[in-house]
Amino acid sequence: MYSKGTSSNVGLSQGLSQETMATTSTISIAQVDVMDVSQGAYTI
């Protein structure tokens, strides 16, 4: 019973951390896109 609850908690925390990492990487990609656009505008 106890080990079952512990393993489910570990699974939850792993899922949350993976979700957070995915969100962070998406945000960083969006920031790079914005930087590329602004650099392109300056170049033109």
C-alpha positions as a LaTeX table, in Angstrom:
\begin{tabular}{lrrr}
\hline
Residue & $x$ (\AA) & $y$ (\AA) & $z$ (\AA) \\
\hline
Met1 & 0.00 & 0.00 & 0.00 \\
Tyr2 & 2.70 & 2.47 & 1.05 \\
Ser3 & 5.08 & 1.65 & $-1.80$ \\
Lys4 & 2.19 & 1.94 & $-4.26$ \\
Gly5 & 1.43 & 5.48 & $-3.09$ \\
Thr6 & 5.10 & 6.43 & $-3.20$ \\
Ser7 & 5.56 & 5.19 & $-6.75$ \\
Ser8 & 2.48 & 7.09 & $-7.93$ \\
Asn9 & 3.84 & 10.27 & $-6.31$ \\
Val10 & 7.17 & 9.76 & $-8.09$ \\
Gly11 & 5.34 & 9.27 & $-11.38$ \\
Leu12 & 3.38 & 12.48 & $-10.81$ \\
Ser13 & 6.49 & 14.54 & $-10.04$ \\
Gln14 & 8.27 & 13.13 & $-13.11$ \\
Gly15 & 5.28 & 13.98 & $-15.30$ \\
Leu16 & 5.17 & 17.51 & $-13.91$ \\
Ser17 & 8.90 & 18.09 & $-14.44$ \\
Gln18 & 8.66 & 16.78 & $-18.02$ \\
Glu19 & 5.70 & 19.10 & $-18.67$ \\
Thr20 & 7.63 & 22.04 & $-17.22$ \\
Met21 & 10.66 & 21.26 & $-19.40$ \\
Ala22 & 8.47 & 21.02 & $-22.51$ \\
Thr23 & 6.88 & 24.38 & $-21.70$ \\
Thr24 & 10.28 & 25.97 & $-21.07$ \\
Ser25 & 11.72 & 24.68 & $-24.35$ \\
Thr26 & 8.66 & 25.97 & $-26.25$ \\
Ile27 & 9.12 & 29.42 & $-24.69$ \\
Ser28 & 12.84 & 29.50 & $-25.53$ \\
Ile29 & 12.09 & 28.51 & $-29.14$ \\
Ala30 & 9.52 & 31.33 & $-29.35$ \\
Gln31 & 12.11 & 33.80 & $-28.01$ \\
Val32 & 14.61 & 32.67 & $-30.67$ \\
Asp33 & 11.96 & 33.17 & $-33.37$ \\
Val34 & 11.31 & 36.72 & $-32.16$ \\
Met35 & 15.05 & 37.46 & $-32.14$ \\
Asp36 & 15.43 & 36.14 & $-35.70$ \\
Val37 & 12.54 & 38.31 & $-36.90$ \\
Ser38 & 13.91 & 41.46 & $-35.26$ \\
Gln39 & 17.41 & 40.82 & $-36.65$ \\
Gly40 & 15.93 & 40.27 & $-40.11$ \\
Ala41 & 14.01 & 43.55 & $-39.84$ \\
Tyr42 & 17.19 & 45.40 & $-38.88$ \\
Thr43 & 19.09 & 43.78 & $-41.76$ \\
Ile44 & 16.46 & 44.90 & $-44.28$ \\
\hline
\end{tabular}
